């Protein structure tokens, strides 16, 4: 199940390190996806454990109840994500999983079984802390991308063609940083759930992600990004805003900073929403009318609807499993 979870996370992340390369005409579709695979795999292998530990704080159920809760919640999130991805909507698999887990835990043992959480200092934990981090990070990414685009535009207003050629190389560097950050943050989500089940079952004595879990998740996630559908990549690369090399550098750099900063704090953010909002932020900073706002509204509506929809689906799947005798 963890492999499927990581793969679907990768599918939803398909545009993150490739969309800007394609939009700026810096790479073909195949080349961009191959690049995405390598960098996401590297990010997953180099991942820490702060985000993984945060994921285990979303539910508070007994060791016997944990596998069923994780299974029902994860399936709910994955189904919802796949349905929207097939329609070309860059939905957040992270939000979907959190909603699914909360719904499954609530049906399994009541609302007290949901780890509502908040913040311990700057570190988020539980449902509320995680969701707040997920919803705030795209805003930060979009504002930072817009500010960076304006700054670069002023500094390079009279730049030579040689400088502009260098920018195309910088797109690859910034996209690579996004791939590393994305692989690390999203990879830890699946690693956290897998390690939580191993800890509950007594297979390990303390929370530490095993190497085999890290490697499995890293490559499953990378495979998902490489085989993600063209429709979702097209939505982010051209239907939100189509920019040039300078736009690509600003958007990807801002995304990498936002995602890496969140990972440092242990916040399991939605990397796909950060990248999409950075693209919109760059477009709004330069050519407000060129941003395809109807598509933006569709994406935002999907994000808002994700938590309640997945919570109900997760709760329904858990109840169905209990009726069928699959869960205690």
C-alpha positions in Angstrom: 0.0 0.0 0.0 2.9 2.4 0.8 4.3 1.9 -2.7 0.9 2.8 -4.2 0.6 5.8 -1.9 4.1 7.1 -2.9 3.4 6.5 -6.6 0.1 8.4 -6.5 1.9 11.2 -4.7 4.4 11.3 -7.5 1.6 11.4 -10.1 0.1 14.5 -8.5 3.7 16.0 -8.3 4.4 15.3 -12.0 4.4 19.0 -13.0 6.5 20.3 -10.1 10.0 20.0 -11.6 9.0 19.7 -15.2 6.2 22.1 -16.0 8.4 25.2 -16.0 11.0 23.5 -18.2 8.3 22.7 -20.7 6.6 26.1 -20.5 9.8 28.0 -21.1 10.7 25.6 -23.9 13.9 24.6 -22.1 13.2 20.9 -22.5 11.0 18.4 -24.3 8.3 16.5 -22.4 10.3 13.3 -22.2 13.5 15.0 -21.2 11.8 17.0 -18.5 10.1 13.9 -17.1 13.4 12.0 -17.0 15.0 14.9 -15.2 12.1 14.9 -12.7 12.5 11.2 -12.0 16.2 11.5 -11.1 15.8 14.5 -8.9 12.7 13.2 -7.0 14.5 9.9 -6.4 17.5 11.7 -5.0 15.3 13.9 -2.8 13.5 10.9 -1.4 16.8 9.1 -0.7 18.2 12.2 1.1 15.0 12.8 3.1 15.1 13.4 6.8 12.4 12.5 9.3 10.8 15.7 10.6 7.9 15.6 8.1 7.5 11.8 8.5 7.1 12.3 12.3 4.5 15.1 11.8 2.4 12.7 9.7 2.1 10.3 12.5 0.4 13.0 14.7 -2.7 13.3 12.5 -4.5 10.4 14.2 -4.5 9.1 17.8 -5.7 5.5 17.8 -4.5 2.3 19.3 -1.9 0.1 17.7 -4.5 -2.5 16.7 -6.6 0.2 15.0 -3.8 2.0 13.3 -3.4 -0.2 10.2 -7.1 0.0 9.3 -7.3 3.7 9.9 -4.2 4.3 7.7 -5.5 2.0 5.0 -9.0 3.6 4.8 -7.7 7.1 5.0 -5.0 6.6 2.4 -7.3 4.8 -0.1 -9.7 7.7 0.2 -7.0 10.3 -0.5 -5.5 8.3 -3.4 -8.9 7.7 -5.1 -9.8 11.4 -4.8 -6.4 12.4 -6.1 -6.4 10.1 -9.1 -9.9 11.2 -10.2 -8.9 14.9 -10.3 -5.5 14.3 -11.8 -7.2 12.4 -14.7 -9.2 15.6 -15.2 -6.0 17.7 -15.4 -6.6 19.4 -12.0 -3.4 19.8 -9.9 -5.0 18.6 -6.6 -3.0 18.2 -3.4 -2.5 14.6 -2.5 -1.2 15.8 0.9 -4.5 17.5 1.8 -6.4 14.5 0.5 -4.5 12.1 2.7 -4.8 14.3 5.8 -8.6 14.6 5.2 -9.0 10.8 4.6 -7.1 9.9 7.7 -9.1 12.3 9.9 -12.4 11.0 8.6 -11.3 7.3 9.1 -10.1 8.0 12.6 -13.3 9.9 13.5 -15.5 7.0 12.4 -13.3 4.4 14.0 -13.1 5.9 17.5 -14.8 9.3 17.6 -13.5 12.9 17.1 -11.1 12.5 20.0 -9.2 10.0 17.9 -8.3 12.8 15.5 -5.0 14.5 16.4 -6.2 18.1 16.0 -2.9 19.5 17.1 -1.6 23.0 16.2 2.0 24.3 16.7 4.8 23.6 19.1 6.8 26.7 18.5 7.2 27.0 14.8 6.7 23.3 14.2 3.2 22.1 13.1 1.6 18.9 14.3 -1.7 17.2 14.0 -4.5 18.0 11.5 -4.8 21.7 12.1 -1.1 22.5 12.1 -0.6 20.4 9.0 -3.5 21.9 7.1 -2.5 25.5 8.1 1.0 24.8 6.8 -0.3 23.3 3.6 -2.6 26.3 2.9 -0.1 29.0 3.9 2.8 27.7 1.9 1.3 28.3 -1.5 0.6 31.9 -0.5 4.2 32.4 0.6 5.4 30.7 -2.7 3.2 32.9 -4.8 4.1 36.2 -3.1 7.8 35.3 -3.1 7.7 34.3 -6.8 6.1 37.6 -7.7 8.6 39.7 -5.7 11.5 37.8 -7.2 10.2 38.2 -10.7 9.9 42.0 -10.3 13.4 42.1 -8.8 15.0 40.1 -11.6 13.1 42.1 -14.2 14.6 45.3 -12.9 18.2 43.9 -12.5 18.2 42.3 -16.0 16.2 45.0 -17.8 19.2 45.8 -20.1 20.8 42.3 -20.0 22.7 41.0 -23.0 21.7 37.9 -24.9 24.5 36.0 -23.2 22.9 36.7 -19.8 19.5 35.5 -21.1 21.1 32.3 -22.3 22.5 31.8 -18.8 19.0 32.1 -17.5 18.0 29.0 -19.4 20.7 27.1 -17.5 19.4 28.5 -14.2 16.0 27.1 -15.0 17.5 23.6 -14.8 19.2 24.4 -11.5 16.0 25.9 -9.9 13.9 23.0 -11.3 16.4 20.6 -9.9 16.1 22.2 -6.4 12.3 21.8 -6.6 12.7 18.1 -7.5 15.0 17.5 -4.5 12.7 19.5 -2.2 9.6 17.8 -3.5 11.0 14.3 -3.3 12.1 14.9 0.3 8.9 16.5 1.6 6.4 14.2 -0.2 8.5 11.1 0.3 8.5 11.6 4.0 4.7 11.5 4.1 4.6 7.9 2.9 7.6 7.0 5.0 5.9 8.4 8.1 2.8 6.2 7.6 4.8 3.1 6.9 7.1 3.6 9.9 4.1 4.3 12.1 2.6 0.9 11.2 5.9 -0.8 11.8 6.2 0.8 15.2 2.6 -0.1 16.1 3.2 -3.7 15.1 6.4 -4.0 17.2 8.6 -4.5 14.1 10.7 -1.5 15.3 11.2 -0.2 18.8 11.4 3.5 18.2 10.5 5.9 15.4 13.2 5.7 12.7 12.5 5.3 9.0 14.2 2.0 7.9 16.5 2.3 4.9 14.4 -0.2 2.8 11.3 2.0 3.4 13.2 5.1 2.3 14.5 3.5 -0.9 11.1 2.0 -1.8 9.3 5.2 -1.3 11.9 7.3 -3.1 11.7 5.3 -6.3 8.0 4.8 -6.2 7.5 8.5 -5.9 10.0 9.2 -8.7 8.3 6.7 -10.9 4.9 8.5 -10.3 6.4 11.9 -11.3 7.8 10.3 -14.5 4.5 8.6 -15.5 2.2 11.4 -14.4 -0.3 12.4 -17.0 0.3 15.0 -19.7 -2.9 16.7 -18.9 -1.9 17.8 -15.4 1.6 18.8 -16.7 -0.1 20.8 -19.4 -2.4 22.6 -16.9 0.5 23.9 -14.8 2.8 24.6 -17.7 0.5 26.5 -20.0 -3.1 26.8 -18.7 -2.2 28.7 -15.5 0.4 31.0 -17.0 2.9 30.5 -19.8 6.1 32.5 -19.2 9.7 32.8 -20.4 13.0 31.9 -18.8 13.0 34.7 -16.3 9.5 33.7 -15.1 10.7 30.1 -14.8 13.7 30.9 -12.7 11.6 33.1 -10.3 8.8 30.5 -10.0 11.0 27.5 -9.4 13.4 29.4 -7.0 10.5 30.6 -4.9 8.9 27.1 -4.9 12.2 25.5 -3.7 12.7 28.0 -0.9 9.1 27.6 0.3 9.2 23.8 0.2 12.7 23.4 1.7 11.8 25.9 4.5 8.6 23.9 5.3 10.6 20.6 5.4 13.0 22.2 7.8 10.1 22.9 10.1 8.6 19.5 9.7 5.6 20.8 7.8 4.2 18.3 5.2 3.2 20.9 2.7 1.5 20.4 -0.7 4.4 20.8 -3.1 2.1 20.8 -6.1 0.1 23.7 -4.8 3.2 25.7 -4.0 4.5 25.2 -7.6 1.2 26.1 -9.1 0.8 29.2 -6.9 4.3 30.3 -7.8 3.5 30.2 -11.5 0.4 32.3 -10.8 2.4 34.7 -8.7 4.9 35.3 -11.4 2.2 35.8 -14.0 0.2 38.2 -11.8 3.4 40.2 -11.1 4.0 40.8 -14.8 0.9 40.2 -16.9 -2.1 40.0 -14.7 -4.5 39.6 -17.6 -2.5 36.7 -19.0 -3.1 34.5 -16.0 -5.9 32.1 -16.8 -8.0 32.9 -13.8 -10.9 30.5 -14.5 -8.4 27.7 -14.3 -7.0 29.2 -11.1 -10.5 29.3 -9.6 -11.1 25.6 -10.6 -7.8 24.6 -8.8 -8.6 26.6 -5.7 -12.2 25.1 -5.5 -10.7 21.6 -5.7 -8.2 22.4 -2.9 -11.0 23.7 -0.6 -13.3 20.7 -1.4 -10.5 18.1 -0.8 -10.6 17.9 3.0 -14.4 17.4 3.5 -14.7 15.1 0.5 -11.8 12.9 1.6 -12.9 12.9 5.2 -16.3 11.6 4.3 -14.8 9.1 1.9 -12.2 7.9 4.4 -14.9 7.5 7.1 -17.2 5.7 4.7 -14.4 3.3 3.6 -13.5 2.5 7.2 -17.1 1.8 8.1 -17.4 -0.4 5.0 -14.3 -2.3 6.0 -15.7 -2.8 9.6 -19.0 -4.1 8.3 -17.1 -6.5 6.0 -15.0 -7.7 9.0 -11.7 -6.3 7.6 -11.1 -3.9 10.5 -11.6 -4.6 14.2 
